[in-house]
Amino acid sequence: MSMFHRLPAPLHRAFAEGRALKIISGLQNFDLDSVGRVVRAAQAGGATYVDIAADPRLVALAKRETHLPVCVSAVVPTQLAQAVAAGADLVEIGNYDSFYGEGRVFSAETVVRLACETRVLLPDTALSVTVPHTLPLDAQVALAEKLVEVGADLIQTEGGTFSQPQHAGTLGAIEKAAPTLAAAREISRAVAIPVLCASGLSDVTVPLAIAAGARGVGVGSAVNKLADEILAIAAVRSLRAALDGVVTRAIA
């Protein structure tokens, strides 16, 4: 059976080609105007799919605004199930960064438990799980392997939240992305399912994520913090061009 068998059909090719682009509105972003702007920018800019908070109202909004697959994020399995009932196409346990500021971290055991509970509730829905960057790198790899065993379809990395770039410009962008790039490299070498590299990425570093072994990238703040929709569309297009350039060069 294909590793993509639970993924929505539009995502199959993007992950197979290593060019999946997920635009994230934010786990705790329940503002209808903000989420709508991010979703519209994702579609107009050429994203593969969108990731919104697991709220039926937001799912309904996203379904009105885009034909792209809609992923919902939460750390409460029942919220994910409610969002799928409202029309969400796939689910994500993760986008933990909003909790780190509150001092809440997620152990490997907690993440595995959440994944198992979600799989029981949603046996036929594609499940993505973020591996917390607060774990040592070897523990991240071990957790990813366990998540595959319990039914995850995608593994997402993170790491940009606490990284402190020492330089501006391109060098600073690479410094910011270094933790999630390292996780993508190590985890992608250990699991057969696709790895989505996320957190702290930009058009400078998304090609590095693919080179590290990721099959796609997830980008949030570089888009969702832009109040101007035209600028948000431009940001997504820049990310799309960076990813497509990697694929084009690889084929050539």
N, C-alpha and C positions, 0 to 999 in steps of 0.2 A: 504494500500500500504506500502511496506517495506521502512524503512528509508534509505535503500541503493539503491533505484530504479534508481538513476541517476549515481551512481558510476560505473566505469568499473568493469566488472565481477571479475577480479583477486583481486580486493580490498575488495570484499564483505566478504570473509571468514576471511581475516586478521583483519578487523575491528571488525567483530563479535566475534572473539577469543581474541581480545585485544592484538594483536601482530603486528600491522602495523608499518613498519619502512620506513620513508621517508628520503632520503638523498638529501640535498639542496646544489646546486652549488653557489647560490647567486643571488639576485635580479638584481644587477648591474655588474655581471660577464658575460661579452660578449666575453671572450677569448676562442677561439675554442679549444685550446689545454687543458686548464684548465677544461672546461666543459666536454670535452671528457674523460679526466682522471677520473673525479668524476663519470660520468655515468658508465664507465666501472667498476670502483671500486664498485659502488652500485650493479651492476648485479653480479659480481664475489663474493661479500661479502654476498649476500643473502637479499638485501633490498627488500621491497615490491613495491616501486615506487620511481621515481626521481622528483625533483623540480628544474626547470631551469628558467632563465629569459625569458620573453615572447617575443621571437624573432624568426621569421620563420627560419632563418639560424640555430639557435641552435636546434629548433625542428627537422629539417631535420637531423642534426648531431646525436641527441639523438636516433632518429628512426633507424639510421644506426647502432648504437653502442649497442642497448639493445632491448630486447623484453618487458621490464618492462613498465607499464603505465607511461606516461610523463605528469606531472603537470607543468603548466607555471605560473609564478608570475609577477604581475605588479600592479600599482595603477592607471592605465589608462585603462578603460574598452575596448576601441577600440583596444588596443594592445593585450589584451587577445583574442578578437574575431579574430584578424589576425592570432594569433598563433594557435587557434583551426582550422581555415581554412587550416593551414599548417600541421595539423595532431595531435595537442596536445589532450590529452584524458580528462583532467580536468584542472580547473583554480583555482588560489589562489589570493585573494586580500590580500596583506600582505608582510611579510618579510620587515617590515618597518625600521629595524635597520640601514640600510645604509643611511637613511634620517635623523636620529636623530643627527648624527654628524654635519649636516648642519643646525640644529636648527629647522627642520620641524617636527611637530607632527600632529597627525590625531585625530580629534574630533570624538565623537560617531556619530554626525550628518553626518560628511563627510564619515565615513565608511558605514553607512546605505545607503547614496546616491550612493556610488560606487557599493554597492551590488545590489541595485535596477537597476541601469543602466546596470550592467553586466547581470543580470537575463533577462532583456528585450532583450539584444543582443544575449544571449545564453540560451534560455529557456530549452533546453534539455541537457545541459552540467553540470556535477557536479561542484558545486561551494563551495570552501573552503574560509573562511574569518578569518583573524587574528584579535583578539581583542587586541588593543594596551595596553601595560603594563603601559603606562603613565597615564591611567585612574585609579581612586581608585577602589578597588576590587569590591565594590558593584555596581559601574557604569559599570565595565566589565561584571558582571553577567546580568545587565539590557540590555546592548548592545547585548550580546549573545542571549538573549531571543527575542529581536527585530529582529536580523538577521535570526533566525529561521522563524519568521513570514513572512519575505520578500523573503524566498526561499533558504537560505544557506543549504548545505548538510553536511558540516563539519565546526566545529569551531576550530581554532588553537589559542593556547595561546603563550605568549612570556614573557620575563622578565630578561633574562640573560645579556642584553647589559649593563645596568647600575649597576648591582649588583657588590659589591666589597668584595670578599672573604677575610676574615681576617687570614685564615690558609691555609696551603698547604695540599696536599694529599686528602684523603677521606673527611675530614671535610670541606676543601675548596670547593670540588666538590659539596657537599650538600649545602653549603652556596650560591654558585653561582646559583644553580638551584632553590633555595627556592621560588623566586617570581613566576616563571612559574608553579611550583608544587602547590602553593597556588591557583593560578588562575584555574588550571586544576581541583582541588578538588571542588572549589565553583561552577564553571560553569558546570561541569559534573553532579552535583546534581540538576541543574536548567533546563537543556535541555535534550531532548530525542535523539537528533542526536549525532553522535560520536564526541568526543573531541580529538584533536591531541595536545599533549604537546610538545612544541618546545622552543628552545633558551637556551643555556647554559647547555645542557645536555651532559652526558657522560655515559660510561658503568656502572659507579657507580650509577647514578641517574635514568636511564631509568626504572629500576624496581619500583622505588618510584613513577614515573609518572603513571604507570599502577595501582599501589596500591591506588593512589590518585583519580582514576576514569577515566583516559584517556584511550582511545581505541587504541592508537598508539602514536608514538613519531616522531618528526622531528629533524634531526641533520644536522648542516651545518659545522661550523668551525672546529669541531673535525675531519672532513674528508677533506673538501675542501681547507684547508690551508696546506695540506700535498703535497709536490711536488713529492714525490716518490709514484708511483702507487701501488707498493707492500705494502707499509706502509698504504696507504689509504684502500686497500682491507682488510688488517689485522684489521684496525679500524672498518670497517663495520662489519666484522665477529664477532668482540668482542661485538658490539652493538646487533647483531643478537642473539648471545649466551645469552646475558643478558636478552633479551626479551623472548626467548624460555624457559629460566630457570624459569621465572615467570609463564608462562603458564603450564609448566610441574609440578611445585609445586602445582599450583592451582588445576590441575586435580587430582594429587595424594591425 
